């Protein structure tokens, strides 16, 4: 119980405490971090939004950033693998970009330091948007609306700096921190049901899932091997290993946030788990026992009631108020 209270107090300190029964949009109280070379402003966010939904960023004009990060699907696409140009499949499941402002690293390999760097990757990835950055910039600079915005906002011609800074600014504006859980932690004890509260206690106090998924973002942003497979031999994707070819990185992927979890199926880096019940079963058996599996993953037992309560808790992490707030 002390562990639960300490987490609760830490969480509340970052938000406006509410009287029991009151609600307010907690997203409005959040201070969005941004790098010094790319401060947030409304004009930049608006330009980034237009670019995010523009299919001209892909080589054949068939997909946009929103094709894999659909606002109505919690900025995921609910596919095991995303569909790129020419119907090609991406290598990995598309994670939600909600609350991307708080990412310490980008990509499943946790190797890119900023959203600005991340924006370049899908644009040039052959199986995703498949464009050449130099050619793309020439094309976008010829669009009067984009060229005028670049001059007005950045004081320069439309270039890669403008493209990446605008996309990153838009992504940082996407907040989802007003779920029933957030309201509950901020003082509204009616925001979560008894089963959801029980599920939170199972999650935090009995199973200690908060070691990898601490509130408020429900991720440590670190790369870890969750024992998804007993061996990665023959697997085309061996995780962070592909970045530095360090054998200790085999099977390591960035720990995902659990925010909006019921909306971002299927699960795991390869979308191999279709339901939350499958994910729970994986962890309940203690993973697949890969030699490099994170030691925090151990087998556990839950009653059927406890399983149901844990799944109810995940529904308390859903906040789709961004749809209304951003006019999606």
C-alpha positions as CSV (number, residue, x, y, z in Angstrom):
1,X,0.0,0.0,0.0
2,X,2.9,2.4,0.8
3,X,4.2,1.7,-2.7
4,X,0.8,2.6,-4.2
5,X,0.5,5.8,-2.2
6,X,4.0,7.0,-3.1
7,X,3.3,6.5,-6.8
8,X,0.0,8.3,-6.4
9,X,1.6,11.3,-4.7
10,X,4.4,11.6,-7.2
11,X,1.8,11.5,-10.0
12,X,-0.5,14.1,-8.5
13,X,2.4,16.5,-8.0
14,X,2.6,16.9,-11.8
15,X,-1.1,17.8,-12.2
16,X,-3.8,20.0,-10.7
17,X,-5.4,18.3,-7.7
18,X,-9.2,18.2,-8.0
19,X,-11.9,18.0,-5.4
20,X,-13.7,14.7,-5.3
21,X,-16.1,14.5,-8.2
22,X,-14.7,17.5,-10.1
23,X,-13.2,17.1,-13.6
24,X,-11.1,19.4,-15.8
25,X,-9.0,18.7,-18.8
26,X,-5.7,17.8,-17.3
27,X,-4.0,18.0,-20.7
28,X,-4.4,21.8,-20.4
29,X,-2.1,21.7,-17.3
30,X,0.7,19.8,-18.9
31,X,3.9,21.7,-19.8
32,X,5.1,20.3,-23.1
33,X,8.9,20.0,-23.4
34,X,10.6,21.1,-26.6
35,X,14.2,21.5,-27.6
36,X,15.7,25.0,-27.6
37,X,16.1,25.0,-31.3
38,X,12.4,24.1,-31.9
39,X,10.1,25.9,-29.5
40,X,6.4,25.3,-29.9
41,X,4.1,27.8,-31.5
42,X,0.6,27.6,-33.1
43,X,1.8,28.4,-36.6
44,X,4.5,25.8,-36.6
45,X,2.1,23.1,-35.2
46,X,-0.4,24.0,-37.9
47,X,2.2,23.6,-40.7
48,X,3.3,20.3,-39.2
49,X,-0.3,19.1,-39.1
50,X,-0.7,19.8,-42.9
51,X,2.5,18.0,-43.6
52,X,1.5,15.0,-41.4
53,X,-1.7,14.4,-43.5
54,X,-0.1,15.2,-46.9
55,X,0.3,12.1,-49.1
56,X,2.9,14.0,-51.3
57,X,5.5,13.1,-48.6
58,X,5.4,9.6,-50.0
59,X,7.1,8.7,-53.3
60,X,4.0,7.7,-55.2
61,X,1.6,10.0,-53.3
62,X,-0.3,7.1,-51.8
63,X,0.3,7.4,-48.1
64,X,0.9,10.1,-45.5
65,X,2.2,10.0,-41.9
66,X,-1.5,9.6,-40.8
67,X,-1.8,6.4,-42.8
68,X,0.2,4.6,-40.2
69,X,-0.7,6.9,-37.3
70,X,-4.5,7.5,-37.6
71,X,-6.0,9.9,-35.1
72,X,-9.1,7.8,-34.8
73,X,-7.0,4.7,-33.9
74,X,-5.1,6.5,-31.1
75,X,-2.5,7.4,-33.8
76,X,-1.7,3.8,-34.6
77,X,-3.2,1.8,-37.5
78,X,-4.4,-1.4,-35.7
79,X,-2.4,-3.5,-38.1
80,X,0.3,-6.0,-37.3
81,X,2.5,-4.3,-39.9
82,X,1.8,-1.0,-41.6
83,X,1.2,-0.7,-45.3
84,X,3.7,1.4,-47.2
85,X,4.0,2.4,-50.9
86,X,3.3,-0.2,-53.5
87,X,1.5,-2.2,-50.8
88,X,4.7,-3.2,-49.1
89,X,4.6,-4.1,-45.4
90,X,6.7,-2.3,-42.8
91,X,9.1,-4.2,-40.6
92,X,7.3,-3.3,-37.4
93,X,4.0,-2.5,-35.8
94,X,3.2,1.2,-35.8
95,X,3.2,2.6,-32.2
96,X,1.0,5.4,-31.1
97,X,2.6,8.9,-31.2
98,X,0.4,10.3,-28.6
99,X,2.5,12.0,-25.8
100,X,5.5,11.8,-28.1
101,X,6.7,15.1,-26.6
102,X,7.9,13.1,-23.6
103,X,9.9,10.5,-25.5
104,X,13.5,10.4,-24.4
105,X,14.4,8.4,-27.5
106,X,12.6,7.7,-30.7
107,X,12.0,4.4,-32.6
108,X,11.7,0.9,-31.3
109,X,15.5,0.6,-31.1
110,X,15.6,3.7,-28.7
111,X,18.5,5.1,-30.7
112,X,17.4,8.4,-32.0
113,X,17.6,11.3,-29.7
114,X,14.8,13.6,-31.0
115,X,11.5,13.6,-32.9
116,X,13.2,15.8,-35.5
117,X,15.6,13.0,-36.4
118,X,12.8,10.4,-36.3
119,X,10.7,12.3,-38.9
120,X,13.3,11.6,-41.6
121,X,13.2,7.8,-41.2
122,X,9.8,6.8,-42.5
123,X,10.0,9.3,-45.3
124,X,13.1,7.7,-46.7
125,X,12.4,4.1,-45.7
126,X,11.9,2.1,-48.9
127,X,9.0,0.0,-47.6
128,X,7.2,3.0,-46.0
129,X,7.1,6.4,-47.7
130,X,10.1,5.6,-49.9
131,X,11.1,9.2,-50.9
132,X,14.5,10.8,-51.4
133,X,14.8,13.8,-49.0
134,X,16.5,16.0,-51.6
135,X,13.9,15.4,-54.2
136,X,11.1,15.7,-51.7
137,X,12.3,19.1,-50.5
138,X,12.5,20.4,-54.1
139,X,8.9,19.3,-54.7
140,X,7.5,20.8,-51.4
141,X,9.3,24.1,-52.0
142,X,7.3,24.5,-55.2
143,X,4.1,24.4,-53.2
144,X,3.2,28.1,-52.6
145,X,1.5,27.4,-49.2
146,X,4.5,25.6,-47.8
147,X,7.0,28.0,-49.1
148,X,5.1,31.0,-47.7
149,X,4.7,29.3,-44.3
150,X,8.4,28.4,-44.2
151,X,9.3,32.1,-44.8
152,X,6.8,33.4,-42.3
153,X,7.6,30.9,-39.5
154,X,11.3,30.1,-40.0
155,X,12.5,33.0,-42.2
156,X,14.0,30.6,-44.7
157,X,13.0,28.6,-47.8
158,X,11.2,25.3,-47.3
159,X,13.9,22.8,-46.5
160,X,14.6,19.7,-44.4
161,X,14.9,21.8,-41.3
162,X,11.4,23.3,-41.8
163,X,9.9,19.9,-42.6
164,X,11.3,18.0,-39.6
165,X,10.8,20.9,-37.1
166,X,7.2,21.3,-38.2
167,X,6.3,17.6,-38.0
168,X,8.0,17.3,-34.6
169,X,6.1,20.4,-33.3
170,X,2.8,18.9,-34.4
171,X,3.6,15.5,-32.8
172,X,4.5,17.2,-29.5
173,X,1.1,18.9,-29.4
174,X,-0.7,15.5,-29.3
175,X,-1.5,14.9,-25.6
176,X,-3.5,12.1,-24.1
177,X,-3.1,12.5,-20.3
178,X,-6.7,13.1,-19.3
179,X,-7.8,9.4,-18.9
180,X,-10.0,8.2,-16.0
181,X,-6.7,7.2,-14.3
182,X,-5.4,10.7,-14.5
183,X,-8.6,12.1,-13.1
184,X,-8.5,9.6,-10.3
185,X,-5.0,10.4,-9.4
186,X,-5.8,14.1,-9.4
187,X,-8.4,13.7,-6.8
188,X,-11.6,12.6,-8.5
189,X,-12.2,9.3,-6.8
190,X,-15.3,8.6,-8.9
191,X,-13.3,8.6,-12.1
192,X,-12.4,4.9,-11.8
193,X,-14.6,2.0,-11.0
194,X,-13.9,-0.3,-8.1
195,X,-12.6,-3.0,-10.5
196,X,-10.3,-0.5,-12.2
197,X,-8.9,0.6,-8.9
198,X,-8.4,-3.1,-8.0
199,X,-6.7,-3.6,-11.3
200,X,-4.4,-0.7,-10.7
201,X,-3.4,-2.2,-7.4
202,X,-2.7,-5.5,-9.0
203,X,-0.7,-3.8,-11.7
204,X,1.4,-1.7,-9.3
205,X,1.5,-3.5,-6.0
206,X,1.1,-7.2,-6.8
207,X,2.8,-7.6,-10.1
208,X,5.1,-4.5,-10.0
209,X,4.5,-3.8,-13.6
210,X,5.4,-0.2,-12.8
211,X,9.1,-1.2,-12.9
212,X,8.8,-1.1,-16.7
213,X,5.6,0.9,-17.0
214,X,5.6,3.6,-14.4
215,X,3.0,6.4,-14.3
216,X,2.4,8.9,-15.7
217,X,3.7,7.8,-19.1
218,X,3.6,4.1,-18.4
219,X,7.0,3.5,-19.9
220,X,10.7,3.9,-18.9
221,X,11.5,4.6,-22.6
222,X,14.3,2.0,-22.3
223,X,15.0,-0.9,-24.6
224,X,14.5,-4.3,-23.1
225,X,14.1,-7.9,-24.1
226,X,10.6,-9.0,-23.0
227,X,11.1,-12.7,-23.9
228,X,8.7,-12.6,-26.8
229,X,10.7,-15.4,-28.5
230,X,12.9,-18.1,-27.0
231,X,15.3,-17.5,-29.8
232,X,15.8,-14.8,-32.4
233,X,17.7,-17.0,-34.8
234,X,15.9,-16.9,-38.1
235,X,14.0,-13.8,-37.0
236,X,14.5,-11.0,-39.6
237,X,14.1,-8.4,-36.8
238,X,16.5,-8.9,-33.9
239,X,15.7,-5.6,-32.3
240,X,18.3,-3.0,-31.2
241,X,21.1,-5.4,-32.2
242,X,20.8,-4.1,-35.8
243,X,22.0,-0.6,-34.6
244,X,25.3,-1.4,-33.0
245,X,25.6,-5.2,-33.6
246,X,26.1,-5.7,-29.9
247,X,25.0,-9.3,-29.1
248,X,23.6,-8.1,-25.7
249,X,21.0,-6.1,-27.6
250,X,19.4,-9.1,-29.4
251,X,15.7,-9.0,-28.8
252,X,15.7,-5.6,-27.2
253,X,12.9,-3.1,-28.2
254,X,11.9,0.1,-26.5
255,X,9.3,-0.5,-23.8
256,X,6.0,0.9,-25.2
257,X,3.6,3.1,-23.3
258,X,0.4,1.5,-22.1
259,X,-1.6,4.7,-22.7
260,X,-4.7,4.0,-24.8
261,X,-3.7,0.3,-24.8
262,X,-7.1,-1.1,-25.7
263,X,-7.1,1.0,-28.9
264,X,-3.6,0.2,-30.2
265,X,-3.9,-3.5,-30.9
266,X,-2.3,-5.7,-32.1
267,X,0.6,-5.8,-29.7
268,X,4.4,-6.3,-29.5
269,X,6.9,-4.9,-32.0
270,X,5.8,-7.2,-34.7
271,X,2.0,-7.1,-33.9
272,X,2.1,-10.8,-33.1
273,X,-0.3,-10.6,-30.1
274,X,-3.8,-9.9,-31.3
275,X,-5.5,-9.3,-27.9
276,X,-4.6,-8.1,-24.4
277,X,-5.5,-11.5,-23.2
278,X,-2.7,-13.0,-25.3
279,X,-0.3,-10.4,-24.0
280,X,-1.3,-11.2,-20.4
281,X,-0.8,-14.9,-21.0
282,X,2.7,-14.2,-22.3
283,X,3.7,-12.4,-19.2
284,X,1.9,-14.7,-16.9
285,X,4.0,-17.7,-18.1
286,X,7.1,-15.6,-17.5
287,X,7.9,-14.9,-21.2
288,X,9.4,-17.4,-23.6
289,X,12.7,-17.6,-21.6
290,X,15.1,-16.1,-24.1
291,X,18.6,-16.1,-22.6
292,X,18.7,-12.3,-22.6
293,X,15.2,-11.9,-21.3
294,X,14.8,-9.0,-18.8
295,X,15.0,-10.5,-15.2
296,X,12.0,-8.4,-14.2
297,X,9.8,-10.7,-16.2
298,X,8.8,-13.6,-14.0
299,X,5.8,-16.0,-14.0
300,X,2.9,-15.1,-11.8
301,X,-0.6,-16.3,-10.9
302,X,-3.9,-14.4,-11.1
303,X,-7.4,-15.5,-10.4
304,X,-9.9,-15.1,-13.2
305,X,-11.4,-12.1,-11.3
306,X,-8.0,-10.5,-11.0
307,X,-7.3,-11.0,-14.7
308,X,-10.6,-9.3,-15.5
309,X,-9.8,-6.4,-13.1
310,X,-6.3,-5.9,-14.6
311,X,-7.9,-5.7,-18.1
312,X,-10.5,-3.2,-16.7
313,X,-7.6,-1.1,-15.4
314,X,-6.2,-0.7,-18.9
315,X,-9.5,0.8,-20.1
316,X,-8.9,3.5,-17.5
317,X,-5.8,4.6,-19.5
318,X,-7.9,5.6,-22.5
319,X,-8.2,9.3,-23.3
320,X,-9.5,10.3,-26.7
321,X,-10.2,13.9,-25.8
322,X,-7.5,14.9,-28.3
323,X,-9.9,14.1,-31.1
324,X,-12.3,16.9,-30.0
325,X,-9.5,19.2,-28.9
326,X,-7.7,19.0,-32.2
327,X,-10.8,18.8,-34.4
328,X,-10.0,15.3,-35.8
